[in-house]
């Protein structure tokens, strides 16, 4: 089958589970960064 004969309906849908894992990982890392930055680094003040 050549590319010219393929229609958009012939393609499989994108894997939803992969996108969900990507979003959950990004959110988890953002929450962890915010906790470290605002909860630990900023309250300790500048390096002395």
C-alpha positions as CSV (number, residue, x, y, z in Angstrom):
1,X,0.0,0.0,0.0
2,X,1.5,3.3,-1.0
3,X,1.2,6.6,0.9
4,X,-1.0,8.1,-1.8
5,X,-3.7,5.4,-1.1
6,X,-3.9,5.9,2.6
7,X,-6.6,8.1,4.1
8,X,-6.5,9.7,7.5
9,X,-9.0,7.2,8.7
10,X,-6.6,4.3,8.1
11,X,-4.2,5.5,10.9
12,X,-4.5,4.2,14.4
13,X,-5.3,6.7,17.1
14,X,-2.5,8.1,19.3
15,X,-1.9,6.1,22.4
16,X,-3.8,7.9,25.2
17,X,-2.1,6.0,28.1
18,X,1.3,7.4,27.0
19,X,0.0,10.9,27.1
20,X,-1.6,10.4,30.5
21,X,1.7,9.1,31.9
22,X,3.5,12.0,30.4
23,X,1.1,14.6,31.9
24,X,1.1,12.9,35.3
25,X,4.9,12.8,35.4
26,X,5.2,16.4,34.4
27,X,2.7,17.5,37.1
28,X,4.4,15.4,39.7
29,X,7.8,16.9,38.8
30,X,6.3,20.4,38.9
31,X,4.8,19.8,42.3
32,X,8.1,18.4,43.6
33,X,9.9,21.5,42.2
34,X,7.5,23.9,43.8
35,X,7.8,22.1,47.2
36,X,11.6,22.2,47.1
37,X,11.7,25.8,45.9
38,X,9.0,27.4,48.0
39,X,9.1,25.1,51.0
40,X,12.8,24.5,51.5
41,X,15.1,26.9,49.5
42,X,13.3,30.2,49.9
43,X,12.7,29.9,53.7
44,X,16.4,29.2,54.3
45,X,17.4,32.5,52.7
46,X,20.5,33.4,50.9
47,X,23.8,31.4,51.0
48,X,26.0,32.7,53.7
